[in-house]
Amino acid sequence: MDLSFSIIFLAVFLGFAPGIFWLWFYRQRDVKNPEPNKLMLYLFLGGMASTIPAALAQFGIQKLIPIKYLICLNQGQGCDLNIGANIIFIFIMMFVIVAPLEEISKYVFVKWIAFKSNSFNQIVDGIKYSVAVALGFASLENALYLIGSLARADFDTVVSTLIVRFFISTLAHTLYAGILGYYLGMARFDKLEQKKLLRTGLILAIVVHGAFNFLLYTQLGFYSIILVAIVFFALIQKFKNKELTRRQEIAISPGVKRVPQESTEKGLTGMIEESKRKEKEGNNVTISEFCPKCLVKNEHGAKYCPNCGEKLFIKIR
């Protein structure tokens, strides 16, 4: 079938429908601290752009791979590899090539667009931003798959691709993004462990992505769905536990006043006055000039960091 304008339009429309739907779905639930629409649009477009370097790199690498391996990868007729060799090849492709290229590409764009944004003021924002990039990536990827299927007039593949992409692959991309975004959010507010957290998030996203694709390409798709569900609920639970621990630490720490980045001058003044009052009550302390956790300068001699709530003083006995 010739690639007419109507065919391309249909493929683009169907390819972007799942990503746009899920982006709208998540945005409808982001009511307490919604992110700027402009920033989310840039992230979605950035996700689309991140598809290009990943696809070009994969295309270049596949040019170096013997055709018999690619036939086996796509489960085509004429695969003459034994089962063991085929599984090893798929493992290498998914864990060493496909997953790293895609996740690194998405990571570069989300970090470039949003990491230093003033709107990035909560850990959960990292998840929101990463998901927006992932949905942009998945949307263009879906469209490219559908263009190929429609060009071959393979309508059975079009239907199966739509089902798999809408309910599994697109959501799987948001899962990888959720893992990366969680660590991206923690790294945003922890200067001392920033590189370690970013590295951990990227590696975990690559591992889960590789495992999902590996199960899918070895005809164990059902287990890939189970994997997505397990990792999703584990991520949610970990995030809840992290938030609960953080709130408990703040609640039991005497005198802690967590002031967000957009704190008013009144909030800062109140915290400073409380610190001075406690000093007058006989607390002999040494106060750090910088927060050891987020490295914000302690300009007013406060006992607790105005940015992250970290203790900034040591009692002298």
N, C-alpha and C positions, 0 to 999 in steps of 0.2 A: 504494500500500500504506500502511495506517495505521501510524504509529509506535508500535507496542505495546512493552511492556516487554521482551519477548523479542527484538524486532528491535534495540532500543537496546543491550541487553545483548550480543547477538551482535556488533554493530558495535564496541562498546567492547572486547570481548574480542579480536576479530581486529585491531583497531587498535593495541592495546597490546602484543600478542604480539611483534612485531618489536623494539620498543624494549626491552622487558623481557628478551628473549632476548639482545640485543647488550649490554645492561648487565651481565647475568649472565656473558656470554662474556668481557667485558673484566675484570670483577672476578675471575674465575677465574685470570687471568694477572697480576693485581696481587698478587704474593705476597711480594716483598721488603720493600716499604714500603706495605702496604695502608692506604687511607684509612678513617676512621671510618664505619661503616655509617649512623649517624645523619646525618652531614654529607652523605653521598651521597644519602640519601633526601630530605633537604631540597632538594638541588640538582635532583633529578629532579622533585619537586613544583614547585620554582621554574620549571623548564622548562615544565611544564604551564601554570603561571600566566602565563608570558611569552607564551603563545599568544593570550591574551585581548586585551591592548592592540594587538598586531600585527594580529589579525583585525578588531578594531573599526576601527582606522585604515584598513585596506585596504577594509573595507566602506563606510566613509564616503567614501573617495576614489572608489570605483567608482560611487557614486551620482551623482557629478559627470561621469562619462564617458558619452558617447552610446552607446546600446544597440548600434549597428552595430559599434562598436569591440569591445565585449565579446563579441559573437557571433563576430567574427574571432579574438579571443583564445582562445576555447574551441573554435575550428575547427568552428563550427556551420554549418548550411545558411543561406544568405541573406547571406553575407559579400560585400559589394560593394566592398571596398577592393582597390586593386591590390596586387600583391605587394610593391612597394617601400614603400608607405604602411603596410601591415600589419607588415612587418619593423621599420620605425621605431617603430611603436606598441608592439610587443612588447618591443623594446629598452628603450624608456623605462619601460614597466611593470616590467620585471625589474630593471634597473639603478638606477632612480631611486625606485621605490616598494616593490616586494615585497621584494627582497633587503635594502635598508637598514632597512626597518621590522622585519623578522624578526631580523636580526643585531643591531641596536641593542637590541631588546627582550631577546634572550638575554644580550647583554653586560651590560645593566643588572642582571639578576638574578644572574648568576654573580659579578659584582663585589661586589654587595651581600651575598650570602650567604657567599662564601668568601675574598675577597681579603685580608681581615685576620685570617683564621682562624689559630690557632697550629699547626694541622695542615699549613698551606701552607708547607712547608720545602724544597721542591725545585722546579726549573723544570717538571719533568714533571707535577707536581701540577696546574699550570694546565691542562694538556691533559685530565687526568682529570676535573676539575671542569667544564670547558666541555663535555666529551662527555656527562656526566651531565645537564646542563641541556638539551643538544641532543636527547638521547633522550627526555626528558620532553616537550619541545616537539613532536617528531616523532610521539610516541605519541598525544597529543590531536589533533593535526592529522590523523593517519591515521583516527582514530575519527570525526571530523567528516566526512571525505570518504566513509567507508563508510556512515554514517547517511544521507547524501544519496543514495547509490547504492541502498541497500536500500529507502529510502522510495519511490524511483521504480521499484522491482522490476527494476532494471537489473543482472541477475546477471552478465552478461558483463563489465560494468564493475567489479563487485565482485571478480571473479577477477583481472582485469588489474591493478586497483588494488593488490590484495594482493601480487602478484608484483613489481610495480614498486616498491612501498613497502618491501617486505621486503628486496629485494636491491639496490635502487638509492637511492631517496630517503632512507631512514633512514640508510644508510651515508654518503650525501652530506652529511647534516646533521652527522654525526660528523666528517667531513672539514673542513667549515667551522669546526666547533668546535675541531678540532685546530690549525688555523691561528691562530685567536684565542687558544686556550689556550697555545700556545707563546710568543706575545708577552706574554700575561698573566703567564706564569711568569717571563720575563725581567724584566718590569716590576716584579714583586714584590720583586726583589732588586737593582734598579738605580734608586735614588731620583732620580738626576740626569737619567736619560733616560726616566723612568717615563711621562710624558705622551706622549712621542714614540712609545714602544714600544706603548702601548695604542692610540694612534691608528693606527699602522701595521697592527697586528693586525686591528683592526676594518675598516679599508679593504680589506685583502687578503681577508678573509672575505666582505665584501660583493661584491667583484669576482668571486671564484670562484663564489659563490652565484648572482650575476646571470648569469654566463656559462653555468653549468649549466642554469638555467631557460630562458635564451634558446635554447640548442640544443635543449632538450626541446620547447619550444613552437613552434619553427620546423621541427619534424619531423626534427630531426637528432639524435635520441636516442642513436644509436650513438656519435656524437662526444662527447656528454656523458659517457658511460661512460669513453671514452678520457681525457677531461679529468680526471675523478675519479682515475683510475689514475695519471696523470702527476703531478698535484699531490700525491697521497698519497705516492708514492715520493720525490718531491722534498722533501717535508716531513720524512719519516723520515731521509733522507740529511743534510739540513741540521741536524737535531737531533743526529744521530750526530757530525757534524763539529764542532758546537759543543761537545759534551761532550768529544770527544777533544782539542780545542784547550785547553779549560779544564783538563783533567787534565794535559796536557803543560806548561802554564804553571805549574801548581802543582808538578809534579815537578822542573822545572828552576830554580825560584825558591828560593834558599838560605834555609832557616829558615822556610819557609811551613808553617803548621799550620792547615788549615781546620777550624774548629770549628763544628758545626751549632748552630742556635739552642737546642737542648736540651742544649748542652754541659754537662758536669759541671764542678764547681769545680776538680777535679783537672786537667782538660785546660787550663783557663785559667791555672792556676798554673804548669803546665809551660811554657807559651808565654811567660809573663811572665819566668820565671827564665832562659829561653834568651835573651830579649832583653837582660836585664841582664848575662848572661855575655858576650855579644858586645860590649856597651859597655865592659866591663872590659878586653877584649882590644885596645882602642885604636880602635874605630870611633867617630869623631866625627860624630854625626848630630843632625838636628832632627826631632822626632817630632810628627806632626799630632795635634790633639786630637779630630778627627773623621775618619771614613773618607770620602774624596772620592767613592767610588762608591755606597755604601749609606747614608751619613750616620749610621752608628752611632757613638756617643760612645766615644772611646778612654779609658776611665776608668783603666786600669792602666798607661798608657804603653807599650803593646805596639807592636812594629814592624810587625806584620801584623794586619789586621782580624780579630777573633774571629768575625765573622759571615760575611764573604765572602772573606777571604784577601787582600784588596787591600793593597799595600805602603803603609805609613803614615809612612815616614821618608825624609829626604833627606840624603845624605852631604855634609858640609861639608869642603871641601879646605883 
